[in-house]
Amino acid sequence: MSITVQIQYAVPRTSVPLQADFLRWVKAALVNQSKAGEITIRVTSESEAAQLNWRYRRKEGATNILSFPFEVPSCVPVDIPLLGDLVICAPVVAREALEQAKKEQDHWAHLVVHGVLHLLGFDHQQEVEAQQMESLEVTILESLGYPDPYESV
């Protein structure tokens, strides 16, 4: 499986994981998938995340992560190897990690894995979907040496 991860930094890189970390987390989430391609991860400020959250979800305020799966238009006869984009709000990640008494790196890993699973079509709107997705997240994160993100501290 060939995967390319492009990282865009719209905030200072202090306390943002290394590109190698992002790549490791993405590859772990794709380990049992046959999909190959490119994912762009944009690390943003709260203002940019809030604008995108309003524009695409009609929800106010910044959220920790937004995922934008790429779908090839039916009129395009070529398979384009893009999986999609993830937008992660660095200040929200830092705040949530502190509030949830988690290591910030653990929270970043969880959100990247969570976002990649959304790009693959997983969702958590229904209880059964949520259980399946969360179970997969926990398994992937454990394979990387991270704790269960849903376990209460």
C-alpha positions as CSV (number, residue, x, y, z in Angstrom):
1,M,0.0,0.0,0.0
2,S,1.4,3.4,-1.0
3,I,0.2,6.3,1.0
4,T,1.3,9.9,0.9
5,V,0.6,12.3,3.7
6,Q,0.9,16.0,3.1
7,I,0.9,18.2,6.2
8,Q,-0.1,21.9,6.1
9,Y,0.7,24.0,9.1
10,A,-1.5,27.1,9.5
11,V,-0.2,27.5,13.1
12,P,3.2,27.5,14.7
13,R,4.6,24.0,14.9
14,T,5.2,24.1,18.6
15,S,3.5,21.3,20.3
16,V,2.3,19.9,17.0
17,P,3.4,16.3,16.3
18,L,6.1,15.6,13.8
19,Q,5.3,14.7,10.2
20,A,6.7,11.2,10.9
21,D,4.1,10.8,13.7
22,F,1.2,11.8,11.4
23,L,2.4,9.3,8.8
24,R,2.7,6.5,11.3
25,W,-0.8,7.1,12.6
26,V,-2.3,7.3,9.1
27,K,-0.5,4.1,8.0
28,A,-1.7,2.3,11.2
29,A,-5.3,3.3,10.4
30,L,-4.9,1.9,6.9
31,V,-3.1,-1.3,7.8
32,N,-6.0,-3.6,7.0
33,Q,-7.3,-1.5,4.1
34,S,-6.5,-2.0,0.4
35,K,-6.8,1.7,-0.3
36,A,-3.8,3.7,-1.3
37,G,-3.4,7.3,-2.1
38,E,-2.9,10.7,-0.6
39,I,-4.3,12.4,2.5
40,T,-3.7,16.0,3.4
41,I,-3.7,17.0,7.0
42,R,-4.1,20.7,7.7
43,V,-3.3,21.9,11.3
44,T,-5.3,25.0,11.9
45,S,-6.1,27.8,14.4
46,E,-9.5,28.1,16.2
47,S,-10.7,30.8,13.8
48,E,-10.0,28.7,10.7
49,A,-11.6,25.6,12.3
50,A,-14.6,27.6,13.3
51,Q,-15.1,29.0,9.8
52,L,-14.8,25.5,8.3
53,N,-17.1,24.0,10.9
54,W,-19.8,26.6,10.1
55,R,-19.3,26.4,6.3
56,Y,-19.5,22.6,6.1
57,R,-21.5,21.6,9.1
58,R,-23.5,24.7,10.1
59,K,-22.1,24.4,13.6
60,E,-20.7,27.3,15.5
61,G,-17.2,27.2,17.0
62,A,-14.1,25.3,16.4
63,T,-14.1,21.5,16.6
64,N,-11.1,19.2,17.1
65,I,-11.2,17.5,13.7
66,L,-13.1,17.7,10.4
67,S,-12.8,15.1,7.7
68,F,-13.5,15.5,4.0
69,P,-13.5,12.2,2.1
70,F,-12.6,12.6,-1.6
71,E,-15.2,11.2,-4.0
72,V,-14.3,10.9,-7.6
73,P,-17.1,12.5,-9.7
74,S,-18.9,10.0,-11.9
75,C,-18.0,12.0,-15.0
76,V,-14.3,11.4,-14.4
77,P,-13.2,8.1,-16.0
78,V,-9.9,8.0,-14.1
79,D,-9.3,6.6,-10.6
80,I,-7.8,9.5,-8.6
81,P,-5.8,8.2,-5.6
82,L,-7.0,10.8,-3.1
83,L,-8.5,9.6,0.2
84,G,-9.4,13.1,1.4
85,D,-8.4,15.8,3.8
86,L,-8.3,16.1,7.6
87,V,-8.4,19.5,9.3
88,I,-7.2,19.4,12.9
89,C,-7.5,22.4,15.3
90,A,-4.3,22.5,17.3
91,P,-5.6,24.7,20.2
92,V,-8.7,22.5,20.6
93,V,-6.6,19.4,20.7
94,A,-4.4,20.9,23.4
95,R,-7.4,22.1,25.4
96,E,-9.2,18.8,25.2
97,A,-6.2,16.8,26.2
98,L,-5.8,19.0,29.3
99,E,-9.5,18.8,30.2
100,Q,-9.6,15.0,29.7
101,A,-6.3,14.5,31.5
102,K,-4.7,12.8,28.5
103,K,-1.3,13.2,27.0
104,E,-1.5,15.6,24.1
105,Q,0.4,13.2,21.8
106,D,-2.1,10.4,22.7
107,H,-5.0,12.7,21.8
108,W,-3.4,13.7,18.5
109,A,-2.9,10.0,17.6
110,H,-6.5,9.3,18.4
111,L,-7.9,12.1,16.3
112,V,-5.8,11.2,13.3
113,V,-6.9,7.6,13.5
114,H,-10.5,8.7,14.0
115,G,-10.3,11.1,11.0
116,V,-8.7,8.5,8.7
117,L,-11.5,6.0,9.5
118,H,-14.0,8.7,8.5
119,L,-12.2,9.1,5.2
120,L,-12.6,5.3,4.8
121,G,-16.4,5.6,5.3
122,F,-16.7,4.8,9.0
123,D,-19.2,6.9,11.0
124,H,-20.6,7.1,14.5
125,Q,-24.1,8.5,13.9
126,Q,-25.8,5.3,15.0
127,E,-25.0,3.4,18.1
128,V,-23.9,0.2,16.2
129,E,-21.7,2.3,13.9
130,A,-20.2,4.1,16.9
131,Q,-19.3,0.8,18.7
132,Q,-17.7,-0.6,15.5
133,M,-15.7,2.6,14.9
134,E,-14.6,3.0,18.5
135,S,-13.5,-0.7,18.7
136,L,-11.4,-0.3,15.6
137,E,-9.9,2.9,16.9
138,V,-9.0,1.3,20.2
139,T,-7.4,-1.7,18.4
140,I,-5.3,0.5,16.1
141,L,-4.2,2.8,18.9
142,E,-3.2,-0.2,21.1
143,S,-1.1,-1.5,18.2
144,L,0.8,1.8,18.3
145,G,1.2,1.6,22.1
146,Y,-1.5,4.2,23.0
147,P,-4.1,3.8,25.7
148,D,-7.8,3.4,25.1
149,P,-9.1,6.9,24.4
150,Y,-12.6,6.1,25.6
151,E,-11.5,4.7,29.0
152,S,-12.2,7.1,31.9
153,V,-9.2,8.4,33.7
